[in-house]
Amino acid sequence: MTIADIKVPDSALAEEATELVRDTAGELIFHHSRRVYLFGALQGNRRGLAYDPELLYVGAMFHDLGLTEKHRGSTRRFEIDGAEDAKRFLLSHGVPQDSARVVWEAIALHTTPEIPTYLAPEIALVTAGVELDVLGIGYDDITDEQRAAVVAAHPRPDFKRRILQAFNDGIAHRPDTTFGNVKADVLERYTEGYVRPNFVEVITHSSWAE
């Protein structure tokens, strides 16, 4: 299958990843994750980056699995839960450790602005795809026709409201994991009683006398 001139990987590994995410995460995260792959690949082509489509695909497809019901009891950052799922999946299919580590980092860092840009292409492009689909960063880097083709294949009805709700649902039980990252904004808006930790207060009230 080709969408917006981007070929969607169709190896046995990619097909299994597709079915796993579709079954585990539901249609909101499934369509979002496919758009992340497509937008990331489009940005990669625009930037002239040489990337492994299969690794980028798995990184994109697994990047939000940490938000799913499976991880409702986790006390880790949701990004790490998704990264660990992806690493186990790849290693179980005989993917080399180094390649699995690239995907781990792509997922673990996808909510950490700027740093992924300086790392491996697959890491940079998972973040680029997320930023375009969720935040609109790079919206005008691709054409209206490309955007329309991606959204026609993977629609985003009421996406802004629904993805924010999905973020909140996936992290409300582990608020401490949002300290210092963008997801604290979600809890501040949607979770009653949440008080954002303050970095200055953490330092001044630490156990050190000076």
C-alpha positions in Angstrom: 0.0 0.0 0.0 1.2 3.5 -0.9 -0.2 6.6 0.7 1.0 10.1 -0.3 3.8 8.4 -2.3 5.0 6.7 0.9 5.1 2.9 0.9 3.7 1.4 4.1 5.9 -1.6 5.1 4.3 -4.9 4.4 6.8 -7.4 5.8 5.6 -10.1 8.2 7.0 -8.1 11.1 5.2 -4.9 10.0 1.9 -6.7 9.4 2.1 -8.2 12.9 2.9 -4.8 14.4 -0.1 -3.4 12.6 -2.5 -6.0 14.0 -1.1 -5.8 17.5 -1.6 -2.0 17.6 -5.0 -2.2 16.0 -6.1 -4.8 18.5 -4.5 -3.3 21.6 -4.9 0.4 21.2 -8.1 0.9 19.3 -8.9 3.0 16.3 -7.9 6.5 17.7 -4.3 5.4 18.5 -4.1 3.2 15.4 -4.9 5.9 12.9 -2.8 8.4 14.8 0.2 6.1 14.8 -0.2 5.4 11.1 -0.3 9.1 10.4 2.8 9.5 12.5 4.7 7.0 10.3 3.5 8.7 7.1 4.2 12.2 8.2 7.5 11.2 9.6 8.5 9.5 6.4 7.4 12.6 4.4 9.5 14.8 6.6 12.4 12.3 6.2 12.2 12.5 2.5 12.0 16.3 2.6 15.0 16.5 4.8 17.0 14.0 2.7 17.4 11.5 5.5 18.3 7.9 5.0 16.0 5.9 7.3 14.9 2.3 7.8 11.2 2.3 6.9 10.5 -0.8 9.0 12.1 0.6 12.1 10.4 3.9 11.6 7.1 2.1 11.2 7.4 0.1 14.4 8.5 3.2 16.3 5.5 5.1 15.0 3.1 2.2 15.6 4.2 1.5 19.2 4.9 5.1 20.3 1.6 5.5 22.3 1.0 1.9 23.5 2.0 3.0 26.9 -1.3 4.9 27.1 -3.4 1.8 26.7 -5.3 -0.2 29.3 -2.5 -2.8 29.5 -0.3 -0.2 31.3 -2.9 1.3 33.6 -1.1 -0.1 36.6 2.4 1.2 35.5 4.3 3.8 37.5 6.8 4.5 34.7 6.5 7.2 32.1 4.2 5.9 29.4 6.8 6.5 26.8 9.1 4.0 28.5 6.2 1.4 28.6 5.7 1.7 24.8 9.5 1.6 24.2 9.8 -1.6 26.2 6.9 -3.2 24.3 8.5 -2.3 21.0 11.9 -3.6 22.1 10.5 -6.9 23.2 8.5 -7.2 20.0 11.5 -6.5 17.8 13.9 -8.8 19.7 11.4 -11.6 19.6 11.4 -11.3 15.8 15.2 -11.5 15.6 15.9 -7.8 15.0 19.4 -6.9 16.2 19.8 -5.3 19.6 21.2 -2.1 18.2 18.2 -1.6 15.9 15.8 -2.4 18.7 17.6 0.2 20.8 17.1 2.8 18.1 13.3 2.2 18.2 13.4 2.2 22.0 15.0 5.7 22.0 12.6 6.9 19.3 9.6 6.1 21.5 11.1 7.0 24.8 12.1 10.5 23.5 9.1 11.4 21.4 7.8 13.9 23.9 11.2 15.5 24.5 11.5 18.4 22.1 14.6 19.1 20.0 16.9 16.4 21.3 15.6 13.7 18.8 16.5 15.9 15.9 20.2 15.3 16.6 19.9 11.5 16.9 19.4 8.6 14.4 17.0 9.4 11.6 14.3 7.0 12.9 14.4 8.7 16.3 14.1 12.2 14.7 11.3 11.1 12.4 9.1 9.5 15.0 9.1 12.8 16.8 8.6 14.8 13.6 5.6 12.7 12.8 4.1 13.1 16.3 4.8 16.9 16.2 3.1 17.3 12.8 0.0 15.2 13.7 -0.5 16.4 17.3 1.0 19.9 17.4 0.9 21.0 13.8 4.6 21.6 13.8 5.8 21.3 10.2 2.2 21.5 8.8 3.3 23.5 5.8 6.4 21.4 5.1 4.2 19.0 3.2 1.7 19.8 0.5 -2.1 20.1 0.9 -2.4 17.1 -1.4 -0.1 14.9 0.8 -1.9 15.9 4.0 -5.2 15.2 2.4 -4.1 11.7 1.2 -2.9 10.8 4.6 -6.0 12.0 6.4 -8.2 10.3 3.8 -6.5 7.0 4.6 -6.4 7.6 8.3 -9.1 10.1 9.4 -8.9 12.3 12.4 -12.5 13.1 13.5 -12.6 15.2 16.7 -8.9 14.3 17.0 -7.7 17.2 19.2 -10.3 16.5 22.0 -10.0 12.7 21.8 -6.2 12.5 21.8 -6.0 14.9 24.8 -8.5 12.6 26.6 -6.4 9.6 25.7 -3.3 11.3 27.1 -5.1 12.1 30.3 -6.6 8.6 30.7 -3.2 7.0 30.2 -1.2 9.1 32.7 -3.7 10.3 35.4 -2.8 7.4 37.6 0.9 8.2 37.5 1.1 12.0 37.7 4.7 12.1 39.0 5.9 10.8 35.6 4.9 14.1 34.0 7.3 16.2 36.0 9.4 18.1 33.6 7.6 17.1 30.4 4.8 18.3 28.3 2.2 15.9 29.7 1.9 17.9 32.9 -0.1 20.4 30.8 -2.6 17.7 30.1 -3.1 16.8 33.8 -3.3 20.4 34.8 -6.2 20.9 32.4 -8.1 17.7 32.7 -7.4 16.1 36.1 -9.1 17.7 39.0 -6.9 18.3 42.0 -3.6 17.9 40.1 -0.9 20.3 41.2 2.0 20.7 38.9 5.4 20.1 40.7 7.8 23.0 40.6 11.4 22.4 39.9 12.6 25.4 42.0 10.6 24.1 45.0 12.1 20.6 44.6 15.5 22.1 44.8 14.9 24.5 47.7 13.0 21.8 49.8 15.5 19.0 49.2 17.3 17.3 52.1 20.5 19.4 51.5 21.0 22.2 54.0 22.6 24.4 51.4 
